[in-house]
C-alpha cells in the first residue's frame, strides 16, 4: 500500500509542476493585440490561436487530474495520521513549582489591607 501511495504522490507532484509550467508558458490577455496584427504568429507551431486552445485544454486536463489525485490521496490517508497535541505530551504530575525562589520576588505590600489616603 505504501508503494501505491508513494507512486500516487510522485504523480501528484509531477502534475503540480507541469501545471505551473503550463501556466507560465501561456501568454496574458494583453499579448493578444500583438498577435492580431501578425506579430510573430506565423512562426509558431500551432498558429495564432492554436497554442492558446492547446495550452488551456492541457491546463484544464492537468488541473482535473490534480484535483482527482488530491482527493484520492486524502481518502487513502484518512485515519493514518495520529492527531496529538503538544499538551498531551506534557505530564502534569512531573511539573514541580519551587515556591522558595518566588517568595523573594513577591511584593512586600499586603493585599488584604485597604488603601489609606
MOPAC internal coordinates of N, CA, C and O (Angstrom, degrees):
PM7 1SCF
backbone

  N    0.0000 0     0.00 0     0.00 0    0    0    0
  C    1.4574 1     0.00 0     0.00 0    1    0    0
  C    1.5315 1   111.21 1     0.00 0    2    1    0
  O    1.2310 1   120.62 1   144.98 1    3    2    1
  N    1.3417 1   116.42 1   -35.02 1    3    2    1
  C    1.4631 1   118.89 1   179.07 1    5    3    2
  C    1.5187 1   111.91 1   -67.02 1    6    5    3
  O    1.2310 1   120.26 1   147.67 1    7    6    5
  N    1.3365 1   117.11 1   -32.33 1    7    6    5
  C    1.4583 1   119.83 1   177.80 1    9    7    6
  C    1.5219 1   111.19 1   -65.81 1   10    9    7
  O    1.2310 1   120.53 1   140.78 1   11   10    9
  N    1.3132 1   116.59 1   -39.22 1   11   10    9
  C    1.4672 1   120.49 1   178.30 1   13   11   10
  C    1.5276 1   110.87 1   -67.16 1   14   13   11
  O    1.2310 1   120.52 1   140.04 1   15   14   13
  N    1.3354 1   116.62 1   -39.96 1   15   14   13
  C    1.4641 1   119.47 1   178.44 1   17   15   14
  C    1.5231 1   110.97 1   -67.24 1   18   17   15
  O    1.2310 1   120.37 1   140.24 1   19   18   17
  N    1.3227 1   116.90 1   -39.76 1   19   18   17
  C    1.4643 1   120.00 1   178.48 1   21   19   18
  C    1.5220 1   111.02 1   -65.32 1   22   21   19
  O    1.2310 1   120.57 1   138.82 1   23   22   21
  N    1.3085 1   116.51 1   -41.18 1   23   22   21
  C    1.4643 1   120.63 1   178.25 1   25   23   22
  C    1.5306 1   110.98 1   -65.24 1   26   25   23
  O    1.2310 1   120.26 1   136.88 1   27   26   25
  N    1.3144 1   117.10 1   -43.12 1   27   26   25
  C    1.4668 1   121.11 1   178.86 1   29   27   26
  C    1.5218 1   111.06 1   -66.07 1   30   29   27
  O    1.2310 1   120.19 1   141.00 1   31   30   29
  N    1.3260 1   117.24 1   -39.00 1   31   30   29
  C    1.4577 1   120.51 1   178.55 1   33   31   30
  C    1.5266 1   110.90 1   -67.33 1   34   33   31
  O    1.2310 1   120.04 1   141.08 1   35   34   33
  N    1.3128 1   117.54 1   -38.92 1   35   34   33
  C    1.4597 1   121.14 1   176.31 1   37   35   34
  C    1.5238 1   110.81 1   -63.78 1   38   37   35
  O    1.2310 1   120.27 1   136.09 1   39   38   37
  N    1.3169 1   117.08 1   -43.91 1   39   38   37
  C    1.4629 1   122.41 1   176.43 1   41   39   38
  C    1.5325 1   110.58 1   -60.72 1   42   41   39
  O    1.2310 1   120.50 1   140.73 1   43   42   41
  N    1.3225 1   116.65 1   -39.27 1   43   42   41
  C    1.4571 1   123.00 1  -179.95 1   45   43   42
  C    1.5343 1   110.78 1   -63.80 1   46   45   43
  O    1.2310 1   120.34 1   135.78 1   47   46   45
  N    1.3184 1   116.95 1   -44.22 1   47   46   45
  C    1.4652 1   120.97 1   179.96 1   49   47   46
  C    1.5176 1   111.03 1   -67.97 1   50   49   47
  O    1.2310 1   120.21 1   140.70 1   51   50   49
  N    1.3239 1   117.20 1   -39.30 1   51   50   49
  C    1.4700 1   120.82 1   177.67 1   53   51   50
  C    1.5270 1   110.38 1   -62.97 1   54   53   51
  O    1.2310 1   120.44 1   137.71 1   55   54   53
  N    1.3245 1   116.76 1   -42.29 1   55   54   53
  C    1.4734 1   120.43 1   177.23 1   57   55   54
  C    1.5226 1   110.46 1   -61.28 1   58   57   55
  O    1.2310 1   120.34 1   138.21 1   59   58   57
  N    1.3348 1   116.96 1   -41.79 1   59   58   57
  C    1.4659 1   120.32 1  -179.86 1   61   59   58
  C    1.5249 1   111.26 1   -62.79 1   62   61   59
  O    1.2310 1   120.32 1   138.04 1   63   62   61
  N    1.3201 1   116.99 1   -41.96 1   63   62   61
  C    1.4680 1   120.56 1   178.66 1   65   63   62
  C    1.5269 1   110.70 1   -65.74 1   66   65   63
  O    1.2310 1   120.21 1   139.30 1   67   66   65
  N    1.3281 1   117.21 1   -40.70 1   67   66   65
  C    1.4711 1   120.46 1   178.32 1   69   67   66
  C    1.5320 1   111.73 1   -65.54 1   70   69   67
  O    1.2310 1   120.17 1   142.85 1   71   70   69
  N    1.3232 1   117.28 1   -37.15 1   71   70   69
  C    1.4724 1   119.77 1   177.87 1   73   71   70
  C    1.5201 1   110.08 1   -63.47 1   74   73   71
  O    1.2310 1   120.48 1   135.45 1   75   74   73
  N    1.3270 1   116.68 1   -44.55 1   75   74   73
  C    1.4690 1   119.92 1   179.27 1   77   75   74
  C    1.5213 1   110.22 1   -62.44 1   78   77   75
  O    1.2310 1   120.34 1   137.05 1   79   78   77
  N    1.3240 1   116.96 1   -42.95 1   79   78   77
  C    1.4674 1   120.11 1   179.69 1   81   79   78
  C    1.5223 1   111.62 1   -63.96 1   82   81   79
  O    1.2310 1   119.85 1   136.96 1   83   82   81
  N    1.3269 1   117.90 1   -43.04 1   83   82   81
  C    1.4686 1   120.21 1   179.57 1   85   83   82
  C    1.5197 1   112.01 1   -65.92 1   86   85   83
  O    1.2310 1   120.42 1   143.35 1   87   86   85
  N    1.3044 1   116.80 1   -36.65 1   87   86   85
  C    1.4666 1   119.06 1   179.19 1   89   87   86
  C    1.5272 1   110.52 1   -68.29 1   90   89   87
  O    1.2310 1   120.48 1   142.27 1   91   90   89
  N    1.3298 1   116.69 1   -37.73 1   91   90   89
  C    1.4663 1   119.14 1   179.09 1   93   91   90
  C    1.5250 1   112.27 1   -72.03 1   94   93   91
  O    1.2310 1   119.68 1   153.13 1   95   94   93
  N    1.3208 1   118.22 1   -26.87 1   95   94   93
  C    1.4667 1   121.29 1   178.94 1   97   95   94
  C    1.5274 1   111.59 1   -73.01 1   98   97   95
  O    1.2310 1   120.25 1   146.56 1   99   98   97
  N    1.3209 1   117.13 1   -33.44 1   99   98   97
  C    1.4601 1   120.98 1  -175.41 1  101   99   98
  C    1.5176 1   110.94 1   -65.80 1  102  101   99
  O    1.2310 1   121.72 1   -32.44 1  103  102  101
  N    1.3174 1   114.32 1   147.56 1  103  102  101
  C    1.4570 1   120.61 1   178.35 1  105  103  102
  C    1.5258 1   109.12 1   -86.50 1  106  105  103
  O    1.2310 1   121.63 1   -25.74 1  107  106  105
  N    1.3111 1   114.50 1   154.26 1  107  106  105
  C    1.4543 1   120.13 1   178.27 1  109  107  106
  C    1.5140 1   111.62 1   -77.44 1  110  109  107
  O    1.2310 1   121.12 1    -3.95 1  111  110  109
  N    1.3206 1   115.46 1   176.05 1  111  110  109
  C    1.4746 1   120.04 1  -179.53 1  113  111  110
  C    1.5250 1   111.17 1   -67.62 1  114  113  111
  O    1.2310 1   119.48 1   151.90 1  115  114  113
  N    1.3113 1   118.59 1   -28.10 1  115  114  113
  C    1.4532 1   122.06 1  -179.09 1  117  115  114
  C    1.5217 1   113.14 1   -72.93 1  118  117  115
  O    1.2310 1   119.93 1   161.62 1  119  118  117
  N    1.3178 1   117.74 1   -18.38 1  119  118  117
  C    1.4644 1   120.68 1  -178.89 1  121  119  118
  C    1.5251 1   111.94 1   -79.52 1  122  121  119
  O    1.2310 1   119.37 1   170.48 1  123  122  121
  N    1.3064 1   118.81 1    -9.52 1  123  122  121
  C    1.4700 1   121.64 1  -179.32 1  125  123  122
  C    1.5250 1   112.61 1   -69.75 1  126  125  123
  O    1.2310 1   119.73 1   151.63 1  127  126  125
  N    1.3009 1   118.12 1   -28.37 1  127  126  125
  C    1.4590 1   120.45 1  -177.86 1  129  127  126
  C    1.5257 1   110.79 1   -67.89 1  130  129  127
  O    1.2310 1   120.11 1   142.54 1  131  130  129
  N    1.3239 1   117.39 1   -37.46 1  131  130  129
  C    1.4668 1   120.04 1   178.43 1  133  131  130
  C    1.5160 1   111.92 1   -69.00 1  134  133  131
  O    1.2310 1   119.92 1   143.44 1  135  134  133
  N    1.3073 1   117.75 1   -36.56 1  135  134  133
  C    1.4630 1   120.15 1  -179.55 1  137  135  134
  C    1.5245 1   111.63 1   -77.17 1  138  137  135
  O    1.2310 1   119.92 1   163.10 1  139  138  137
  N    1.3135 1   117.77 1   -16.90 1  139  138  137
  C    1.4620 1   120.21 1   178.88 1  141  139  138
  C    1.5249 1   111.41 1   -68.59 1  142  141  139
  O    1.2310 1   120.79 1   150.01 1  143  142  141
  N    1.3372 1   116.10 1   -29.99 1  143  142  141
  C    1.4649 1   120.02 1  -179.72 1  145  143  142
  C    1.5270 1   112.04 1   -96.97 1  146  145  143
  O    1.2310 1   120.03 1  -168.40 1  147  146  145
  N    1.3243 1   117.54 1    11.60 1  147  146  145
  C    1.4497 1   121.05 1   174.67 1  149  147  146
  C    1.5160 1   114.11 1    85.73 1  150  149  147
  O    1.2310 1   119.62 1  -155.89 1  151  150  149
  N    1.2929 1   118.33 1    24.11 1  151  150  149
  C    1.4686 1   121.30 1  -178.55 1  153  151  150
  C    1.5216 1   109.71 1   -80.27 1  154  153  151
  O    1.2310 1   120.35 1   -91.64 1  155  154  153
  N    1.3184 1   116.94 1    88.36 1  155  154  153
  C    1.4518 1   121.87 1   174.85 1  157  155  154
  C    1.5147 1   114.92 1    82.04 1  158  157  155
  O    1.2310 1   119.23 1  -175.07 1  159  158  157
  N    1.3107 1   119.07 1     4.93 1  159  158  157
  C    1.4546 1   121.03 1  -177.32 1  161  159  158
  C    1.5262 1   112.05 1   -75.77 1  162  161  159
  O    1.2310 1   120.47 1   155.15 1  163  162  161
  N    1.3156 1   116.70 1   -24.85 1  163  162  161
  C    1.4575 1   118.24 1  -178.17 1  165  163  162
  C    1.5234 1   111.71 1   -75.74 1  166  165  163
  O    1.2310 1   119.72 1   159.23 1  167  166  165
  N    1.3219 1   118.14 1   -20.77 1  167  166  165
  C    1.4488 1   120.61 1  -178.22 1  169  167  166
  C    1.5218 1   113.92 1   -88.86 1  170  169  167
  O    1.2310 1   119.68 1  -178.60 1  171  170  169
  N    1.2984 1   118.22 1     1.40 1  171  170  169
  C    1.4506 1   120.04 1  -178.58 1  173  171  170
  C    1.5205 1   110.83 1   -86.22 1  174  173  171
  O    1.2310 1   120.52 1   -18.92 1  175  174  173
  N    1.3029 1   116.62 1   161.08 1  175  174  173
  C    1.4678 1   121.48 1  -178.78 1  177  175  174
  C    1.5239 1   111.03 1   -71.17 1  178  177  175
  O    1.2310 1   120.50 1   139.11 1  179  178  177
  N    1.3248 1   116.65 1   -40.89 1  179  178  177
  C    1.4633 1   121.00 1  -173.20 1  181  179  178
  C    1.5199 1   113.62 1   -94.88 1  182  181  179
  O    1.2310 1   119.08 1   176.96 1  183  182  181
  N    1.3255 1   119.36 1    -3.04 1  183  182  181
  C    1.4543 1   121.15 1  -176.30 1  185  183  182
  C    1.5170 1   109.67 1    91.07 1  186  185  183
  O    1.2310 1   120.93 1    12.11 1  187  186  185
  N    1.3255 1   115.82 1  -167.89 1  187  186  185
  C    1.4681 1   118.68 1  -175.08 1  189  187  186
  C    1.5230 1   113.08 1   -76.89 1  190  189  187
  O    1.2310 1   119.29 1   146.46 1  191  190  189
  N    1.3119 1   118.96 1   -33.54 1  191  190  189
  C    1.4632 1   121.33 1  -177.73 1  193  191  190
  C    1.5277 1   113.03 1  -113.26 1  194  193  191
  O    1.2310 1   119.80 1   167.63 1  195  194  193
  N    1.3164 1   117.99 1   -12.37 1  195  194  193
  C    1.4547 1   121.32 1  -174.63 1  197  195  194
  C    1.5160 1   113.76 1   -66.60 1  198  197  195
  O    1.2310 1   120.22 1   141.90 1  199  198  197
  N    1.3359 1   117.18 1   -38.10 1  199  198  197
  C    1.4616 1   119.03 1  -178.05 1  201  199  198
  C    1.5182 1   111.58 1   -68.74 1  202  201  199
  O    1.2310 1   119.99 1   146.36 1  203  202  201
  N    1.3127 1   117.62 1   -33.64 1  203  202  201
  C    1.4610 1   120.12 1   179.89 1  205  203  202
  C    1.5280 1   110.11 1   -65.59 1  206  205  203
  O    1.2310 1   120.26 1   137.26 1  207  206  205
  N    1.3244 1   117.12 1   -42.74 1  207  206  205
  C    1.4648 1   119.53 1   178.91 1  209  207  206
  C    1.5247 1   111.40 1   -67.47 1  210  209  207
  O    1.2310 1   120.55 1   136.30 1  211  210  209
  N    1.3488 1   116.55 1   -43.70 1  211  210  209
  C    1.4592 1   120.07 1  -179.10 1  213  211  210
  C    1.5263 1   111.21 1   -64.12 1  214  213  211
  O    1.2310 1   120.31 1   133.43 1  215  214  213
  N    1.3198 1   117.01 1   -46.57 1  215  214  213
  C    1.4673 1   120.25 1  -177.58 1  217  215  214
  C    1.5256 1   111.96 1   -68.44 1  218  217  215
  O    1.2310 1   120.34 1   142.87 1  219  218  217
  N    1.3290 1   116.96 1   -37.13 1  219  218  217
  C    1.4638 1   118.73 1   179.36 1  221  219  218
  C    1.5288 1   111.06 1   -71.32 1  222  221  219
  O    1.2310 1   120.18 1   143.37 1  223  222  221
  N    1.3256 1   117.26 1   -36.63 1  223  222  221
  C    1.4690 1   119.90 1   176.50 1  225  223  222
  C    1.5257 1   111.36 1   -68.21 1  226  225  223
  O    1.2310 1   120.79 1   138.22 1  227  226  225
  N    1.3299 1   116.10 1   -41.78 1  227  226  225
  C    1.4707 1   119.44 1   178.25 1  229  227  226
  C    1.5193 1   110.87 1   -63.87 1  230  229  227
  O    1.2310 1   120.14 1   141.09 1  231  230  229
  N    1.3195 1   117.34 1   -38.91 1  231  230  229
  C    1.4649 1   121.18 1   177.36 1  233  231  230
  C    1.5149 1   110.79 1   -64.85 1  234  233  231
  O    1.2310 1   120.42 1   138.42 1  235  234  233
  N    1.3158 1   116.80 1   -41.58 1  235  234  233
  C    1.4681 1   120.20 1   179.03 1  237  235  234
  C    1.5258 1   111.41 1   -65.30 1  238  237  235
  O    1.2310 1   120.24 1   139.89 1  239  238  237
  N    1.3211 1   117.14 1   -40.11 1  239  238  237
  C    1.4722 1   120.33 1   178.96 1  241  239  238
  C    1.5224 1   110.36 1   -66.42 1  242  241  239
  O    1.2310 1   120.47 1   135.74 1  243  242  241
  N    1.3216 1   116.70 1   -44.26 1  243  242  241
  C    1.4625 1   119.79 1   179.08 1  245  243  242
  C    1.5321 1   111.74 1   -66.56 1  246  245  243
  O    1.2310 1   120.17 1   144.70 1  247  246  245
  N    1.3236 1   117.29 1   -35.30 1  247  246  245
  C    1.4602 1   120.26 1   177.24 1  249  247  246
  C    1.5306 1   110.86 1   -65.78 1  250  249  247
  O    1.2310 1   120.60 1   141.47 1  251  250  249
  N    1.3293 1   116.46 1   -38.53 1  251  250  249
  C    1.4641 1   120.05 1   176.84 1  253  251  250
  C    1.5265 1   110.88 1   -66.25 1  254  253  251
  O    1.2310 1   120.28 1   137.27 1  255  254  253
  N    1.3355 1   117.06 1   -42.73 1  255  254  253
  C    1.4638 1   120.39 1   176.24 1  257  255  254
  C    1.5274 1   111.65 1   -62.92 1  258  257  255
  O    1.2310 1   120.57 1   141.18 1  259  258  257
  N    1.3368 1   116.52 1   -38.82 1  259  258  257
  C    1.4638 1   120.80 1   177.43 1  261  259  258
  C    1.5276 1   111.00 1   -63.08 1  262  261  259
  O    1.2310 1   120.71 1   138.30 1  263  262  261
  N    1.3158 1   116.25 1   -41.70 1  263  262  261
  C    1.4632 1   121.25 1   178.55 1  265  263  262
  C    1.5302 1   110.72 1   -63.79 1  266  265  263
  O    1.2310 1   120.63 1   136.56 1  267  266  265
  N    1.3199 1   116.39 1   -43.44 1  267  266  265
  C    1.4669 1   120.39 1  -178.94 1  269  267  266
  C    1.5297 1   110.96 1   -66.93 1  270  269  267
  O    1.2310 1   120.41 1   137.33 1  271  270  269
  N    1.3345 1   116.82 1   -42.67 1  271  270  269
  C    1.4604 1   118.55 1   178.69 1  273  271  270
  C    1.5237 1   111.82 1   -68.01 1  274  273  271
  O    1.2310 1   120.05 1   147.35 1  275  274  273
  N    1.3267 1   117.52 1   -32.65 1  275  274  273
  C    1.4614 1   120.29 1   176.13 1  277  275  274
  C    1.5209 1   110.91 1   -62.97 1  278  277  275
  O    1.2310 1   120.89 1   133.06 1  279  278  277
  N    1.3333 1   115.89 1   -46.94 1  279  278  277
  C    1.4641 1   119.56 1   179.45 1  281  279  278
  C    1.5228 1   111.50 1   -65.60 1  282  281  279
  O    1.2310 1   120.33 1   141.71 1  283  282  281
  N    1.3265 1   116.97 1   -38.29 1  283  282  281
  C    1.4670 1   120.38 1   179.56 1  285  283  282
  C    1.5245 1   111.09 1   -66.08 1  286  285  283
  O    1.2310 1   120.19 1   136.81 1  287  286  285
  N    1.3259 1   117.24 1   -43.19 1  287  286  285
  C    1.4640 1   120.34 1   177.72 1  289  287  286
  C    1.5232 1   111.40 1   -63.83 1  290  289  287
  O    1.2310 1   120.45 1   140.47 1  291  290  289
  N    1.3197 1   116.74 1   -39.53 1  291  290  289
  C    1.4631 1   119.95 1   178.75 1  293  291  290
  C    1.5254 1   111.04 1   -65.97 1  294  293  291
  O    1.2310 1   120.31 1   141.11 1  295  294  293
  N    1.3284 1   117.02 1   -38.89 1  295  294  293
  C    1.4629 1   120.59 1  -179.98 1  297  295  294
  C    1.5321 1   111.43 1   -69.62 1  298  297  295
  O    1.2310 1   120.56 1   138.36 1  299  298  297
  N    1.3263 1   116.54 1   -41.64 1  299  298  297
  C    1.4605 1   119.56 1  -178.14 1  301  299  298
  C    1.5317 1   112.71 1   -72.03 1  302  301  299
  O    1.2310 1   120.14 1   151.87 1  303  302  301
  N    1.3198 1   117.33 1   -28.13 1  303  302  301
  C    1.4668 1   120.77 1   179.97 1  305  303  302
  C    1.5232 1   112.83 1   -91.63 1  306  305  303
  O    1.2310 1   120.53 1  -175.39 1  307  306  305
  N    1.3273 1   116.60 1     4.61 1  307  306  305
  C    1.4609 1   120.40 1  -179.01 1  309  307  306
  C    1.5278 1   109.69 1   -64.70 1  310  309  307
  O    1.2310 1   120.28 1   -54.30 1  311  310  309
  N    1.3076 1   117.08 1   125.70 1  311  310  309
  C    1.4522 1   121.68 1   177.22 1  313  311  310
  C    1.5123 1   114.36 1    85.79 1  314  313  311
  O    1.2310 1   119.54 1   175.31 1  315  314  313
  N    1.3256 1   118.48 1    -4.69 1  315  314  313
  C    1.4574 1   119.49 1   179.76 1  317  315  314
  C    1.5152 1   112.72 1   -89.90 1  318  317  315
  O    1.2310 1   119.97 1   161.65 1  319  318  317
  N    1.3251 1   117.67 1   -18.35 1  319  318  317
  C    1.4546 1   121.45 1  -179.54 1  321  319  318
  C    1.5240 1   108.54 1   -90.96 1  322  321  319
  O    1.2310 1   120.76 1   -55.17 1  323  322  321
  N    1.3155 1   116.15 1   124.83 1  323  322  321
  C    1.4545 1   121.01 1   179.31 1  325  323  322
  C    1.5196 1   108.43 1   -89.78 1  326  325  323
  O    1.2310 1   120.82 1   -60.55 1  327  326  325
  N    1.3210 1   116.03 1   119.45 1  327  326  325
  C    1.4542 1   121.17 1  -179.39 1  329  327  326
  C    1.5191 1   107.94 1   -87.28 1  330  329  327
  O    1.2310 1   121.28 1   -60.72 1  331  330  329
  N    1.3223 1   115.17 1   119.28 1  331  330  329
  C    1.4509 1   120.09 1  -178.47 1  333  331  330
  C    1.5155 1   108.20 1  -139.16 1  334  333  331
  O    1.2310 1   121.10 1   -47.66 1  335  334  333
  N    1.3052 1   115.50 1   132.34 1  335  334  333
  C    1.4485 1   120.70 1   179.21 1  337  335  334
  C    1.5250 1   109.80 1   -85.46 1  338  337  335
  O    1.2310 1   120.65 1   -24.21 1  339  338  337
  N    1.3029 1   116.35 1   155.79 1  339  338  337
  C    1.4585 1   120.72 1   175.90 1  341  339  338
  C    1.5208 1   110.13 1   -66.48 1  342  341  339
  O    1.2310 1   120.90 1   146.73 1  343  342  341
  N    1.3134 1   115.88 1   -33.27 1  343  342  341
  C    1.4668 1   119.82 1   179.91 1  345  343  342
  C    1.5219 1   112.01 1   -69.15 1  346  345  343
  O    1.2310 1   119.96 1   156.58 1  347  346  345
  N    1.3321 1   117.68 1   -23.42 1  347  346  345
  C    1.4609 1   119.93 1   176.33 1  349  347  346
  C    1.5245 1   111.88 1   -69.10 1  350  349  347
  O    1.2310 1   120.13 1   154.95 1  351  350  349
  N    1.3124 1   117.36 1   -25.05 1  351  350  349
  C    1.4596 1   121.43 1  -179.95 1  353  351  350
  C    1.5296 1   112.44 1   -77.57 1  354  353  351
  O    1.2310 1   120.36 1   155.43 1  355  354  353
  N    1.3170 1   116.91 1   -24.57 1  355  354  353
  C    1.4664 1   120.79 1  -179.08 1  357  355  354
  C    1.5180 1   108.48 1   -79.97 1  358  357  355
  O    1.2310 1   120.98 1   -52.09 1  359  358  357
  N    1.3084 1   115.72 1   127.91 1  359  358  357
  C    1.4616 1   120.34 1   178.89 1  361  359  358
  C    1.5260 1   107.80 1   -96.53 1  362  361  359
  O    1.2310 1   120.92 1   -60.48 1  363  362  361
  N    1.3221 1   115.85 1   119.52 1  363  362  361
  C    1.4608 1   120.36 1  -173.34 1  365  363  362
  C    1.5218 1   113.04 1   -70.67 1  366  365  363
  O    1.2310 1   119.14 1   157.16 1  367  366  365
  N    1.3305 1   119.25 1   -22.84 1  367  366  365
  C    1.4551 1   120.00 1  -179.92 1  369  367  366
  C    1.5295 1   111.93 1   -77.18 1  370  369  367
  O    1.2310 1   119.35 1   167.21 1  371  370  369
  N    1.3119 1   118.84 1   -12.79 1  371  370  369
  C    1.4566 1   121.88 1   178.41 1  373  371  370
  C    1.5205 1   112.93 1   -94.29 1  374  373  371
  O    1.2310 1   119.59 1   173.45 1  375  374  373
  N    1.3084 1   118.38 1    -6.55 1  375  374  373
  C    1.4547 1   121.21 1   179.38 1  377  375  374
  C    1.5242 1   107.97 1   -81.13 1  378  377  375
  O    1.2310 1   120.89 1   -59.57 1  379  378  377
  N    1.3182 1   115.90 1   120.43 1  379  378  377
  C    1.4607 1   121.65 1  -179.13 1  381  379  378
  C    1.5215 1   107.68 1  -119.28 1  382  381  379
  O    1.2310 1   121.25 1   -54.05 1  383  382  381
  N    1.3192 1   115.22 1   125.95 1  383  382  381
  C    1.4482 1   120.79 1   178.27 1  385  383  382
  C    1.5190 1   107.65 1  -103.52 1  386  385  383
  O    1.2310 1   121.05 1   -60.88 1  387  386  385
  N    1.3020 1   115.60 1   119.12 1  387  386  385
  C    1.4523 1   120.88 1   179.64 1  389  387  386
  C    1.5215 1   107.50 1   -91.97 1  390  389  387
  O    1.2310 1   120.18 1   -69.99 1  391  390  389
  N    1.3153 1   117.26 1   110.01 1  391  390  389
  C    1.4591 1   121.22 1  -175.94 1  393  391  390
  C    1.5164 1   112.42 1   -88.29 1  394  393  391
  O    1.2310 1   119.41 1   172.60 1  395  394  393
  N    1.2986 1   118.74 1    -7.40 1  395  394  393
  C    1.4623 1   120.06 1  -179.75 1  397  395  394
  C    1.5256 1   111.04 1   -67.65 1  398  397  395
  O    1.2310 1   119.86 1   142.66 1  399  398  397
  N    1.3174 1   117.86 1   -37.34 1  399  398  397
  C    1.4676 1   120.74 1   178.34 1  401  399  398
  C    1.5178 1   110.99 1   -74.39 1  402  401  399
  O    1.2310 1   120.02 1   148.80 1  403  402  401
  N    1.3265 1   117.56 1   -31.20 1  403  402  401
  C    1.4645 1   121.32 1  -177.00 1  405  403  402
  C    1.5201 1   112.15 1   -74.91 1  406  405  403
  O    1.2310 1   119.41 1   158.01 1  407  406  405
  N    1.3359 1   118.72 1   -21.99 1  407  406  405
  C    1.4681 1   120.32 1  -178.24 1  409  407  406
  C    1.5202 1   110.98 1   -70.88 1  410  409  407
  O    1.2310 1   119.40 1   149.12 1  411  410  409
  N    1.2951 1   118.75 1   -30.88 1  411  410  409
  C    1.4524 1   120.90 1   178.42 1  413  411  410
  C    1.5186 1   111.07 1   -69.82 1  414  413  411
  O    1.2310 1   119.83 1   150.18 1  415  414  413
  N    1.3043 1   117.94 1   -29.82 1  415  414  413
  C    1.4527 1   121.80 1  -177.51 1  417  415  414
  C    1.5240 1   113.35 1   -90.93 1  418  417  415
  O    1.2310 1   120.21 1   171.74 1  419  418  417
  N    1.3300 1   117.20 1    -8.26 1  419  418  417
  C    1.4628 1   119.22 1  -178.41 1  421  419  418
  C    1.5227 1   110.54 1   -74.03 1  422  421  419
  O    1.2310 1   119.54 1   -27.86 1  423  422  421
  N    1.3263 1   118.48 1   152.14 1  423  422  421
  C    1.4678 1   120.98 1  -178.00 1  425  423  422
  C    1.5304 1   111.11 1   -70.22 1  426  425  423
  O    1.2310 1   121.09 1   -28.11 1  427  426  425
  N    1.3104 1   115.52 1   151.89 1  427  426  425
  C    1.4538 1   121.42 1  -178.91 1  429  427  426
  C    1.5166 1   112.67 1   -90.56 1  430  429  427
  O    1.2310 1   119.57 1  -176.54 1  431  430  429
  N    1.2937 1   118.42 1     3.46 1  431  430  429
  C    1.4602 1   122.80 1  -179.27 1  433  431  430
  C    1.5226 1   108.17 1   -83.83 1  434  433  431
  O    1.2310 1   119.35 1   -54.23 1  435  434  433
  N    1.3184 1   118.85 1   125.77 1  435  434  433
  C    1.4658 1   120.12 1   176.89 1  437  435  434
  C    1.5243 1   110.56 1   -69.95 1  438  437  435
  O    1.2310 1   120.52 1   -39.69 1  439  438  437
  N    1.2789 1   116.61 1   140.31 1  439  438  437
  C    1.4633 1   121.97 1  -175.42 1  441  439  438
  C    1.5274 1   110.85 1   -84.67 1  442  441  439
  O    1.2310 1   119.09 1   150.50 1  443  442  441
  N    1.3196 1   119.35 1   -29.50 1  443  442  441
  C    1.4504 1   122.55 1  -172.44 1  445  443  442
  C    1.5301 1   113.70 1   -77.89 1  446  445  443
  O    1.2310 1   118.57 1   156.64 1  447  446  445
  N    1.3225 1   120.33 1   -23.36 1  447  446  445
  C    1.4587 1   121.20 1  -176.28 1  449  447  446
  C    1.5153 1   111.14 1   -79.32 1  450  449  447
  O    1.2310 1   120.67 1   -38.85 1  451  450  449
  N    1.3261 1   116.32 1   141.15 1  451  450  449
  C    1.4702 1   118.80 1   178.60 1  453  451  450
  C    1.5208 1   110.65 1   -73.86 1  454  453  451
  O    1.2310 1   121.29 1   -19.67 1  455  454  453
  N    1.2864 1   115.13 1   160.33 1  455  454  453
  C    1.4567 1   121.57 1  -178.50 1  457  455  454
  C    1.5266 1   109.07 1   -77.03 1  458  457  455
  O    1.2310 1   119.96 1   -57.55 1  459  458  457
  N    1.3329 1   117.69 1   122.45 1  459  458  457
  C    1.4746 1   121.96 1  -177.62 1  461  459  458
  C    1.5190 1   109.57 1  -102.37 1  462  461  459
  O    1.2310 1   120.46 1   -72.28 1  463  462  461
  N    1.3207 1   116.72 1   107.72 1  463  462  461
  C    1.4660 1   122.08 1   176.32 1  465  463  462
  C    1.4812 1   110.77 1  -139.91 1  466  465  463
  O    1.2310 1   120.10 1   180.00 1  467  466  465

